[in-house]
């Protein structure tokens, strides 16, 4: 079984413009607002990336920011774990005592199935045995 690396971080924001300014000013990160169809998600590039947004600095990860809500699971930062097969990973999470949390769609509805992120892959939020929310991602194959 291969290891499943952390490939992305996620944190919430209350004020998108304030958050973008903070990370640009404090760390020089560049950001891209994915717009209302992606729920106001903001991608953050923390290291040098290629024209496809792929990290060029080994050991570095990029991240993203989402609008915080009253839901306690939106309050804490989380990480995204890369998996080869999201269906197999979902079963492994449950077998190990974790929970499938699902995903909120842009229209506000909730699904317990993986969500297709255009150009990225299939994504889903889960919870470990300690109550920590994190996500799993089955990335689309990359062509060079």
Rosetta blueprint (number, residue, H / E / L):
1 X L
2 X L
3 X L
4 X L
5 X L
6 X E
7 X E
8 X E
9 X E
10 X E
11 X E
12 X E
13 X E
14 X L
15 X L
16 X H
17 X H
18 X H
19 X H
20 X H
21 X H
22 X H
23 X H
24 X H
25 X H
26 X H
27 X H
28 X L
29 X L
30 X E
31 X E
32 X E
33 X E
34 X L
35 X L
36 X H
37 X H
38 X H
39 X L
40 X L
41 X L
42 X E
43 X E
44 X E
45 X E
46 X L
47 X L
48 X L
49 X E
50 X L
51 X L
52 X L
53 X L
54 X L
55 X E
56 X L
57 X L
58 X L
59 X L
60 X L
61 X L
62 X E
63 X E
64 X E
65 X E
66 X E
67 X E
68 X L
69 X L
70 X L
71 X L
72 X H
73 X H
74 X H
75 X L
76 X L
77 X L
78 X E
79 X E
80 X E
81 X E
82 X E
83 X L
84 X L
85 X L
86 X H
87 X H
88 X H
89 X H
90 X H
91 X H
92 X H
93 X H
94 X H
95 X H
96 X L
97 X L
98 X L
99 X E
100 X E
101 X E
102 X E
103 X E
104 X E
105 X L
106 X L
107 X L
108 X L
109 X L
110 X E
111 X E
112 X L
113 X L
114 X L
115 X E
116 X E
117 X E
118 X L
119 X L
120 X L
121 X E
122 X E
123 X E
124 X E
125 X E
126 X E
127 X E
128 X L
129 X L
130 X L
131 X L
132 X L
133 X E
134 X E
135 X E
136 X E
137 X E
138 X E
139 X E
140 X L
141 X L
142 X L
143 X L
144 X L
